[in-house]
Each structure stands twice: as C-alpha cells, then as structure tokens.
Amino acid sequence: MQPAQEWQIRMLLTQLYDPSQEVCELAVRVLEEACRTLETLEIVVQMRPSLDHLGDFGTVLLTRYAS
C-alpha cells in the first residue's frame, strides 16, 4: 500500500472517534468497503482501533476486523 493510502486509512480511523454520529457512521461505511481487500484490513488490524463504542452501526466493521 502506498503511503498516501495508509494516511487515508489513518484519517478514517480517527473519524471513528468524532463526536458526530453521522461522521462516525460514514467513516464506518467507508472503512468497511476498504477492508474488503486483505491489504487494507491488515493495516486496520495493525493500527488496533477501538470499535466497541460504535454500537450497532459498527457491527459489520467489527466482524470484519475480528475475522
């Protein structure tokens, strides 16, 4: 993965902690799509984001992360 792509993933992960639920939900949807590739999923796992606080809308991403 190129450095710019890794930077984008890092930025999306920071959005998971945004106070706005709308921002968090959008970040989850984009990350869920991005994590369909193994390379991106591995980077997300290496960064160890906390996903517990996302509630129901983070279930798909949490499942993909846990697998």
N, C-alpha and C positions, 0 to 999 in steps of 0.2 A: 504494500500500500504506500502511496506517495505521502510525503509529509503534509501536504495540503488536505488530503482526505482524512488523515489521522487528526489533524487540527479540527476539522469539521465535526468529527465524531466526538472529540473532547468538548466542543462547544455545545453540541446537542445534549451531552450528558449533564452539563451544568444547568441546562434549561429544565431538567427534571426536578430541580430544587427551587424553581421560580415560584413566587407567591401566587401567581395567577394560575388557576387550574386549567384554563384554556391553553396557556403556553405549555404547561406540563403535558397535557393530552396530545397536543400537536407534536411535541418532541418524542413522545412515546410512539406515535404512529410512524414518524419518520425513521426512528431507530429500529422499530420492528421490521420495517421494509428493508432497511440497510442490513440488518442482521440475518437476512436470508442468505447472504454469502458467508461462507465459513471464515474468510479472512477478516471481515468486519466483526463478526461475532467473537472471534478470538481477541481482537483488540478491546472490545467492550468488556469481556471477561477479565482481561489483564488489568483494566482500569478499576475494577471492582466497585461499580456504583451501588449505592443502597437503593433498592427498589421497593422495599416494604411499605414506604409511605405513599405509594401511588394508588393504592386501593384497587378497585375493580378494573379500572381502565388500564392498569399496568400488568394485568394478568398474562396477556399474550407475550409481552416482552419478558416478564419474569419466567414464564415457562420456557421460552427460547433460551434465555440466559442460563437457566438451571440445567438444561439438557446438555 
